[in-house]
Amino acid sequence: MVIGLAGVAGSGKDTFYSILSSKINAKRFSLADKLKEEVSPWCKKHYLIDPLNCCRDEKDSIREFLVFHGEYMRKETNGRYWIEKISEEIKSNKQKYKIITDVRYDDYQADEVSWLKNELNGILIHVSMVGLDGELIGPANSAEARNNPKLIEKADFKVRWPLKEETSSLHKELSPYVEEVMFQAGIGY
């Protein structure tokens, strides 16, 4: 089973994966990891930041560059560049559960959502986070603003969970949200 996670930056996609993978034996895949691998030498040389191993503040400082390069390569290939970099790795992996932690785009006909659902026969889970002010965490850039409503609409399952400042009990407090989706989707059953 292939599971795609969608949501804006900071909504908790990696947290969802972390909790889910503590309950089932799953392999993580990331389109953005392929992007970061490709630009890592350049970023280390020019920004002194390794996008594969940096803190959120450093990542935020190079986010516009990452988005620019990612979208440029997507535009040149009608959204298929990063998909083609990771697709065979996912298809050949023998793990029962394969989780793509960053399904972000639905701009082209055979884009990430179509690829997930039609080529990998996967499901899409959209993760939203409600901030301490009671408002949803918003998109980090125009690409997220454009795509997030489409991702919500095409999601098979939706999770809306609260921001937690205390991280020591994060998994315990957010686990029921993951378990509900697992039950609804038949994951691990």
Secondary structure by P-SEA (a helix, b strand, c coil): cbbbbbbcccccaaaaaaaaaaaccbbbbbaaaaaaaaaaaaaaaccccccccccaaaaaaaaaaaaaaaaaaaaaccccccccccaaaaaaccccbbbbcccccccccccaaaaacccccbbbbbbbbbcccccccccccaaaaacaaaaaaaccbbbbbbbbcccccccccaaaaaaaaaaaacccc
